[in-house]
């Protein structure tokens, strides 16, 4: 019998580089015993680090940490208290924030004489210091406020790309940086004298190693030497920049793959050996300065290492969480822009004596887009609210799900708009054409959708594997556990009619009882599908990638439903404008989400011989063997 996944869920490791997903299990070069020892050492080091760092007053004011919301969906558990949509910005502070955003909204909404805002203009508007503490001349906004304050500039995608990656660097320094690093960089980052940027991805990463970009430590001097190049880096030529570089390093006295790790460095663009390369001619976001950056023997000190050397993967959680949330805001803003432009077009366009807005297909398309944007925005600010409200809250999965859903729906909206507008939408420079290009750029640059989907499924399975350990072991050993198997046989619970006792309707407005029931049924089905996958495949569950993508989509839809219902309930209870239509929006989201989750979980229950996966896998072998299309011409004779 194959060893179970559940006793060592930490052995499922994922690492993304330029959109590629690597899954490491027991069959990799790194043995399970070495992985266990690495995790134990990391836990010990992290414990020592956390004990030595006192919590800030801001952290001490937050509520105690709650159980992870989205991860618990995979084990059929919900935190009903989190159906109360977070209100983390007090009323008086919200009024001050809205007043402070008026100049930003006026600047980015009104037509500008110049094509792009200059760095000096962005400095004057204070856009570089939104999430920097007031101690370092920043605005001191929390997650929710900084995202809200970023909305005006996010309407200009070419400008906001640089601002968002700058804010990601600030987020990481605030959470992981040493006091010396914070004093050295944060004030300049807040004022825009120094502009942060991520330098992580490579066009052609190596097959075996993590990165081509490597750093070597010289113990006698304590200095590092960085060599390599990064691609898709948002640059600001002529300005001093701080690059956040993720490079491969080798632990001293630990040869081979066991000593291989990654280290995060802070590299000043004015250091000797740093050189900006050519600008990428990208598919979308064409006005943004997206370039290669070369590092030729750059000398780095110990104070330029973020976190611990050789352990960059451990700090990547904070890095990708910030990147995903701030990247999701860009997607939400672009989706809103596309929806608004389409609505204006349908209202102002008449064909054959009928306004486009009166056509049923057009109405359905706009309504679906409205539901998608509503869910995106609800998920984003629910995740940010949990970070602001609870101390060290685990939102790793929520941030990944938010970006996954946002990018999927953004591209769907952008591509469907082409069909509504017609051939005109294909003309270069049309808003529909630019929107499709920018949407495709966001979906592909950095993490791909497939990578995010696999990460979501693996993270959920890790969490579920620990909770379902005992029950799944019994199910996989029926001869030794006849009582357990007999109880399963008598259980009347089914994928079509799952039993639920969550009573979510008691925690939302009574008008949302039906949507709350949709969430209950979906969570129960997801839990049953996860348990079945563990029982059928055991440790080989990581090889069932098609089923894992279904799990990822189901978990994503449930979180979208949850966030939408929580937001709509709050809006109606406090009497916000058009709150009745928010109830309708949430109901539509949950109705479609319930049906889609049921389909996905039924396909998992049916297995690959029923859901067509087996046919597709068999077919792919011949496609690979023939290196493409293999069928002969349909008019060919064989005699």
C-alpha positions in Angstrom: 0.0 0.0 0.0 1.2 3.5 -0.9 2.2 5.7 2.0 -0.6 8.2 2.9 -0.4 11.9 2.3 -2.1 12.8 5.6 0.7 12.0 8.0 3.0 14.4 6.2 0.9 17.1 4.5 3.9 19.4 4.6 5.6 17.2 2.0 3.4 18.7 -0.7 5.6 21.6 -1.7 4.7 24.0 -4.5 6.9 26.6 -6.1 6.0 28.9 -8.9 8.5 30.4 -11.3 7.4 32.3 -14.4 4.0 30.6 -14.3 5.4 27.0 -14.0 4.3 24.9 -11.1 6.6 22.4 -9.5 5.1 19.7 -7.2 7.5 17.9 -4.9 6.5 14.7 -3.1 8.3 11.6 -1.9 9.6 10.8 -5.4 11.7 14.0 -5.7 15.4 14.3 -5.2 14.8 15.8 -1.8 13.8 12.9 0.4 10.9 13.0 2.8 13.1 12.8 5.8 15.2 15.8 4.7 12.0 17.7 4.1 10.7 16.9 7.5 14.0 18.0 9.1 13.9 21.2 7.1 10.4 22.0 8.2 11.3 21.3 11.9 14.3 23.6 11.6 12.3 26.3 10.0 9.6 26.0 12.7 12.3 26.3 15.4 13.9 29.3 13.7 10.6 31.0 13.2 9.6 30.4 16.8 12.9 31.9 18.0 12.4 34.8 15.6 8.8 35.5 16.7 9.7 35.4 20.4 12.4 38.0 19.8 10.1 40.4 17.9 7.5 42.2 20.0 4.1 42.8 18.5 3.4 46.4 17.4 0.7 48.3 19.1 -1.3 48.1 15.9 -1.2 44.3 16.0 -2.0 44.2 19.8 -5.3 46.1 19.1 -6.5 43.5 16.7 -8.9 40.7 17.6 -7.5 37.2 18.3 -6.7 35.0 15.2 -9.5 32.9 13.9 -9.5 29.6 12.0 -8.8 30.0 8.3 -12.0 30.5 6.4 -11.4 29.2 2.9 -9.2 26.3 4.0 -11.9 25.0 6.3 -14.3 24.8 3.3 -12.3 21.8 2.2 -13.2 19.9 5.4 -16.9 21.1 5.5 -16.4 23.6 8.3 -17.5 27.3 8.2 -16.9 30.2 10.5 -20.4 31.8 10.7 -19.1 34.9 12.5 -17.2 35.8 9.3 -20.5 36.3 7.5 -20.5 39.7 9.1 -18.7 41.8 6.5 -15.8 43.6 8.2 -16.0 47.3 9.0 -12.4 48.1 9.8 -12.4 51.8 8.9 -14.3 53.9 11.5 -16.9 56.3 10.2 -14.9 59.5 10.9 -11.8 58.0 9.3 -13.8 56.9 6.3 -15.0 60.5 5.8 -11.4 61.8 6.0 -10.3 59.1 3.5 -13.0 59.9 1.0 -12.1 63.6 1.2 -8.4 62.8 0.7 -9.2 60.7 -2.4 -11.1 63.5 -4.2 -7.9 65.1 -5.8 -6.8 61.6 -6.9 -10.2 60.8 -8.5 -10.3 64.2 -10.2 -6.7 63.7 -11.6 -7.2 60.2 -12.9 -10.8 60.6 -14.2 -10.3 63.9 -16.1 -8.4 63.9 -19.4 -4.8 64.7 -19.1 -2.6 66.6 -21.5 0.3 64.2 -21.0 -0.1 60.5 -21.8 1.3 59.2 -18.5 1.7 60.7 -15.1 5.3 61.5 -14.2 7.0 60.2 -11.1 7.1 63.8 -9.8 3.3 64.1 -10.2 2.8 60.8 -8.3 5.0 62.1 -5.5 3.0 65.3 -5.2 -0.2 63.2 -5.0 1.4 61.1 -2.2 0.8 57.8 -4.0 4.0 56.2 -3.0 3.4 56.3 0.7 -0.2 55.0 1.1 0.8 51.9 3.1 3.9 53.3 4.8 3.7 54.1 8.5 3.3 57.8 9.5 6.6 57.3 11.4 8.3 57.4 8.0 6.2 60.2 6.4 3.7 57.8 4.9 -0.1 57.8 5.1 -0.3 54.9 7.5 -3.3 53.2 5.8 -4.2 49.7 6.7 -4.9 47.0 4.1 -8.5 48.1 3.4 -7.8 51.8 3.4 -4.7 51.4 1.2 -6.6 49.3 -1.4 -9.4 51.9 -1.4 -6.9 54.7 -1.8 -5.3 52.8 -4.7 -8.6 52.7 -6.7 -8.2 56.0 -8.4 -4.7 55.3 -9.9 -5.8 51.7 -10.7 -8.0 53.1 -13.4 -4.8 53.8 -15.4 -3.3 50.4 -15.8 0.0 51.5 -17.1 0.6 53.8 -14.1 -0.8 51.5 -11.5 1.4 48.6 -12.4 4.5 50.4 -11.1 2.6 51.8 -8.0 1.3 48.4 -7.0 4.6 46.6 -7.2 6.1 49.5 -5.2 3.5 48.9 -2.5 4.3 45.2 -2.5 7.9 45.9 -1.6 6.7 48.2 1.2 4.4 45.5 2.5 7.2 43.0 2.7 9.6 45.4 4.4 6.9 46.2 7.0 6.3 42.6 7.8 9.7 40.9 7.4 12.3 43.7 7.2 14.6 44.5 10.2 14.3 47.8 12.0 17.5 48.9 10.3 16.1 48.1 6.9 12.9 49.9 7.7 14.7 53.0 8.8 17.0 52.9 5.8 14.4 52.5 3.1 10.8 53.2 4.2 11.0 57.0 4.4 12.5 57.2 0.9 9.9 54.8 -0.4 7.1 56.8 1.2 8.3 60.1 -0.5 9.1 58.5 -3.8 12.8 59.2 -3.7 13.2 55.5 -3.9 10.7 53.4 -6.0 10.3 49.8 -5.2 9.9 47.0 -7.8 9.7 43.2 -7.8 12.4 41.4 -9.8 11.4 37.7 -9.5 10.5 36.2 -12.8 12.7 34.9 -15.6 11.8 34.1 -19.2 13.7 30.9 -19.3 14.2 29.4 -15.8 16.4 26.3 -15.5 15.0 22.8 -15.6 16.5 21.6 -12.3 17.3 24.8 -10.3 15.0 27.4 -9.0 16.5 30.4 -10.8 19.3 31.3 -13.2 19.9 34.3 -11.1 22.2 33.2 -8.3 24.0 34.8 -5.3 27.2 33.5 -3.7 28.2 34.2 -0.1 31.9 34.9 0.7 32.2 34.0 4.4 35.5 35.8 4.9 34.0 39.2 4.0 30.3 38.4 4.8 29.4 39.9 1.4 27.2 38.4 -1.4 27.8 38.5 -5.1 24.7 38.6 -7.3 24.7 37.5 -11.0 21.9 36.9 -13.5 19.0 38.7 -15.0 15.3 39.1 -14.3 12.4 39.8 -16.8 9.1 41.5 -16.6 10.4 44.1 -14.1 8.3 47.3 -13.8 11.0 50.0 -14.2 11.1 53.8 -13.9 14.1 54.9 -16.0 15.9 57.9 -14.7 14.7 57.2 -11.1 16.4 55.5 -8.2 14.8 52.1 -7.7 14.9 49.4 -5.1 14.6 46.0 -6.7 13.3 43.1 -4.6 15.3 40.2 -6.1 14.7 36.5 -5.4 17.9 34.6 -6.2 19.1 31.0 -5.8 21.7 30.4 -3.1 23.6 27.4 -1.7 23.9 26.8 2.0 27.5 26.4 3.2 28.7 22.9 3.9 25.5 21.4 2.5 26.3 20.1 -1.0 23.8 19.4 -3.7 20.1 19.7 -3.8 19.7 19.6 0.0 21.7 22.8 0.4 19.8 24.6 -2.3 17.6 27.5 -1.3 16.5 31.0 -2.2 17.3 34.3 -0.7 15.5 37.7 -1.0 17.7 40.7 -1.6 17.2 44.4 -1.7 19.2 45.8 -4.6 19.6 49.6 -5.2 19.5 50.4 -8.9 22.5 52.8 -8.4 24.8 50.0 -7.2 27.6 49.0 -9.5 26.7 46.1 -11.7 23.0 46.8 -12.0 21.8 47.6 -15.5 18.4 48.1 -17.1 17.9 46.0 -20.2 15.7 46.4 -23.2 12.0 47.1 -22.9 9.7 44.1 -23.4 7.3 44.6 -26.3 4.4 43.0 -24.4 1.0 42.0 -25.7 -0.8 44.4 -23.3 0.1 47.2 -21.0 2.2 48.6 -23.8 2.8 52.0 -22.2 4.3 50.6 -19.1 8.1 50.3 -18.7 8.4 46.5 -18.4 12.1 45.6 -18.9 14.9 43.1 -18.2 17.2 43.9 -15.4 20.8 42.6 -15.4 22.9 41.9 -12.3 26.6 41.6 -13.1 28.7 40.8 -10.0 26.6 43.1 -7.7 28.2 43.3 -4.2 25.5 43.0 -1.5 25.9 43.3 2.3 24.1 41.3 5.0 21.8 44.3 5.6 20.4 43.8 2.1 19.1 40.3 2.9 15.3 40.2 3.7 14.6 37.6 6.4 17.1 34.7 6.7 19.5 33.6 4.0 18.6 30.5 2.0 15.1 30.6 3.3 13.3 32.9 0.9 10.5 30.4 0.3 9.3 30.8 3.9 8.9 34.6 3.4 7.3 34.1 0.0 3.9 33.7 1.7 3.8 37.4 2.7 5.3 38.4 -0.7 2.7 36.5 -2.8 -0.2 37.5 -0.5 0.5 41.2 -1.0 1.2 40.7 -4.7 -2.0 38.8 -5.2 -4.3 41.2 -3.4 -2.8 44.3 -5.0 -2.8 42.6 -8.4 -6.5 41.7 -7.9 -7.3 45.4 -7.3 -5.9 46.1 -10.8 -8.1 43.4 -12.3 -11.2 44.6 -10.5 -10.7 48.2 -11.7 -10.2 47.0 -15.3 -13.3 44.8 -15.1 -15.3 47.8 -13.8 -14.0 49.9 -16.6 -14.9 47.4 -19.3 -18.4 46.9 -17.8 -19.0 50.7 -17.6 -17.9 51.2 -21.2 -20.1 48.4 -22.4 -23.1 49.8 -20.6 -22.5 53.2 -22.2 -22.2 51.5 -25.6 -25.4 49.6 -25.3 -27.4 52.6 -24.1 -26.1 54.8 -26.9 -26.3 52.3 -29.8 -29.3 51.4 -31.8 -29.5 48.7 -34.4 -32.5 48.0 -36.7 -34.5 50.4 -34.5 -33.8 48.6 -31.3 -31.4 49.7 -28.6 -28.8 47.2 -27.7 -29.7 47.5 -24.0 -33.1 46.1 -24.8 -31.8 42.8 -26.3 -32.0 39.9 -23.9 -28.6 38.5 -24.8 -27.0 41.9 -24.1 -28.8 42.1 -20.8 -27.7 38.7 -19.7 -24.1 39.5 -20.6 -24.1 42.8 -18.7 -25.7 41.1 -15.7 -23.2 38.3 -15.6 -20.4 40.9 -15.8 -22.0 42.8 -13.0 -22.2 39.7 -10.8 -18.5 38.9 -11.6 -17.3 42.4 -10.6 -19.5 42.4 -7.5 -18.0 39.1 -6.4 -14.4 40.2 -7.2 -14.7 43.4 -5.1 -16.5 41.6 -2.3 -13.8 38.9 -2.1 -11.0 41.5 -2.2 -12.2 43.7 0.7 -13.4 40.7 2.7 -9.8 39.3 2.6 -8.3 42.7 3.4 -10.8 43.2 6.2 -9.7 39.9 7.8 -6.1 41.0 7.7 -7.0 44.3 9.4 -9.4 42.9 11.9 -7.6 39.8 13.2 -4.1 39.3 14.5 -1.8 37.4 12.0 -4.8 36.0 10.2 -4.1 33.2 7.7 -5.5 34.5 4.3 -3.0 32.6 2.1 -5.7 30.7 0.3 -8.2 33.7 0.2 -5.7 35.9 -1.5 -4.9 33.2 -4.1 -8.6 32.5 -4.7 -9.3 36.2 -5.1 -6.7 36.7 -7.8 -7.7 33.4 -9.5 -11.4 34.4 -9.7 -10.6 38.0 -10.7 -8.4 37.1 -13.6 -10.7 34.4 -14.9 -13.7 36.7 -14.9 -11.8 39.7 -16.2 -10.7 37.8 -19.3 -14.2 36.4 -19.8 -15.7 39.9 -19.6 -13.0 41.4 -22.0 -13.5 38.6 -24.6 -17.3 38.6 -24.4 -17.4 42.4 -25.0 -15.9 41.7 -28.5 -19.1 39.8 -29.5 -21.4 42.6 -28.3 -19.5 45.4 -30.0 -18.8 43.5 -33.2 -16.0 43.9 -35.8 -15.4 47.4 -34.6 -13.9 46.0 -31.4 -11.0 44.6 -33.4 -9.7 48.0 -34.6 -6.4 48.9 -33.0 -6.9 51.5 -30.2 -10.5 50.6 -29.5 -11.3 50.4 -25.8 -12.4 46.8 -26.3 -9.2 45.8 -28.1 -7.0 47.5 -25.4 -9.1 45.9 -22.7 -8.6 42.5 -24.1 -4.9 43.0 -24.4 -4.5 44.3 -20.9 -6.6 41.5 -19.5 -4.5 38.9 -21.3 -1.4 40.5 -20.0 -2.6 40.4 -16.4 -3.7 36.8 -16.7 -0.3 35.7 -18.1 2.4 37.9 -16.6 3.6 36.4 -13.3 1.5 33.6 -12.0 -0.6 31.8 -14.6 -4.2 30.7 -14.0 -3.1 27.0 -14.0 -0.4 27.7 -11.4 -2.9 29.5 -9.2 -5.4 26.7 -9.5 -2.9 24.1 -8.6 -1.8 26.2 -5.6 -5.4 26.6 -4.4 -6.1 22.8 -4.6 -2.8 21.8 -3.0 -3.2 24.2 -0.1 -6.8 23.0 0.5 -5.7 19.4 0.3 -2.8 20.0 2.7 -5.2 21.4 5.3 -7.8 18.8 4.7 -5.3 15.9 4.8 -4.4 16.8 8.4 -8.0 17.0 9.5 -9.3 13.9 7.7 -6.3 11.7 8.5 -8.1 9.1 10.8 -11.3 8.7 8.7 -9.5 8.3 5.4 -7.0 5.8 6.8 -10.0 3.7 7.9 -11.7 4.0 4.5 -8.5 2.9 2.7 -8.2 -0.2 5.0 -11.7 -1.6 4.9 -10.8 -5.1 6.1 -9.4 -3.7 9.4 -12.2 -1.3 9.9 -15.5 -3.0 9.1 -17.5 -0.9 11.5 -16.4 2.3 9.8 -17.2 0.9 6.4 -20.6 -0.3 7.5 -21.4 3.1 8.9 -20.4 4.6 5.5 -22.7 2.1 3.8 -25.7 3.1 5.9 -25.0 6.9 5.5 -27.7 8.5 3.4 -25.7 11.5 2.6 -25.1 11.9 -1.2 -23.5 14.4 -3.6 -27.0 15.2 -5.0 -28.6 15.7 -1.6 -26.0 16.5 1.0 -27.0 16.9 4.6 -26.2 20.3 6.2 -26.6 21.7 9.7 -24.7 24.9 9.3 -27.7 27.2 9.7 -25.9 30.1 7.9 -29.3 31.8 7.2 -29.4 32.8 10.9 -26.3 35.1 10.4 -27.5 37.0 7.3 -30.6 39.0 6.4 -33.7 36.8 6.1 -34.0 37.7 2.4 -30.7 35.8 1.8 -31.9 32.5 3.2 -31.9 30.8 -0.2 -28.3 32.0 -1.1 -27.1 30.9 2.3 -28.5 27.5 1.7 -26.6 27.4 -1.6 -23.4 28.0 0.3 -24.2 25.2 2.7 -24.8 22.7 0.0 -21.7 23.7 -1.9 -19.4 23.4 1.2 -20.9 20.0 2.0 -20.3 18.8 -1.6 -16.7 20.1 -1.6 -15.9 18.2 1.6 -17.4 15.0 0.2 -15.3 15.4 -3.0 -12.1 16.0 -1.1 -12.7 12.9 1.2 -13.4 10.8 -1.9 -10.3 11.9 -3.6 -8.2 11.0 -0.6 -9.9 7.7 -0.2 -9.5 6.8 -3.9 -6.0 8.1 -4.6 -4.2 8.4 -1.2 -0.8 10.0 -1.7 -1.2 9.9 -5.4 -3.9 12.6 -5.2 -1.3 15.2 -6.3 -1.1 13.4 -9.7 -4.8 13.9 -10.4 -4.4 17.4 -11.7 -7.7 17.6 -13.6 -9.6 16.8 -10.4 -7.5 19.2 -8.5 -8.4 22.0 -10.9 -12.1 21.1 -10.3 -11.5 21.4 -6.5 -9.8 24.8 -7.0 -12.7 26.1 -9.0 -15.3 24.8 -6.5 -13.4 26.4 -3.6 -13.1 29.6 -5.5 -16.9 29.7 -6.2 -17.8 29.1 -2.6 -15.6 32.0 -1.4 -17.1 34.2 -4.1 -20.6 33.2 -2.8 -19.6 33.7 0.8 -18.2 37.2 0.3 -21.1 38.3 -1.9 -23.8 37.2 0.6 -21.9 38.8 3.5 -21.6 42.1 1.7 -25.2 42.2 0.4 -26.5 41.4 3.9 -24.5 44.3 5.4 -25.6 46.7 2.6 -29.3 45.9 3.1 -29.2 46.0 6.9 -27.6 49.4 7.0 -29.7 50.8 4.1 -27.1 51.5 1.4 -28.4 52.8 -1.9 -29.7 50.1 -4.3 -29.1 47.5 -1.6 -32.1 45.6 -2.9 -30.3 45.1 -6.1 -27.3 43.9 -4.2 -29.5 41.2 -2.7 -30.5 40.2 -6.2 -26.9 40.2 -7.3 -25.8 37.9 -4.5 -28.8 35.6 -5.1 -27.7 35.3 -8.8 -24.1 34.6 -7.9 -25.1 31.9 -5.4 -27.6 30.2 -7.7 -25.1 29.8 -10.5 -22.3 29.0 -8.1 -24.3 26.2 -6.5 -25.1 24.6 -9.8 -21.5 24.8 -11.0 -20.1 23.4 -7.7 -22.5 20.5 -8.0 -21.4 19.7 -11.5 -17.7 19.9 -10.6 -18.1 17.6 -7.5 -20.3 15.2 -9.5 -17.5 14.9 -12.1 -15.0 14.1 -9.3 -17.4 11.5 -7.9 -17.9 9.9 -11.3 -14.2 9.4 -11.8 -12.0 9.8 -14.9 -13.8 7.0 -16.8 -17.1 8.8 -16.5 -16.1 12.5 -16.8 -14.1 12.0 -20.0 -10.7 12.7 -18.4 -9.5 9.2 -19.4 -10.4 9.7 -23.0 -8.5 13.0 -23.1 -5.4 11.6 -21.4 -5.3 8.7 -23.8 -5.7 11.0 -26.8 -3.0 13.3 -25.6 -0.4 10.5 -25.9 -1.0 10.2 -29.6 -0.9 14.0 -30.0 2.5 14.2 -28.3 3.7 11.2 -30.3 2.7 12.8 -33.6 3.9 16.2 -32.4 0.6 17.7 -33.2 -2.5 17.0 -35.3 -2.4 13.3 -36.3 -5.6 12.7 -38.3 -5.3 12.3 -42.1 -7.3 14.4 -44.4 -11.0 13.6 -44.3 -11.1 13.0 -48.1 -8.2 10.5 -48.1 -8.6 7.1 -49.7 -7.1 3.9 -48.2 -7.2 1.7 -51.2 
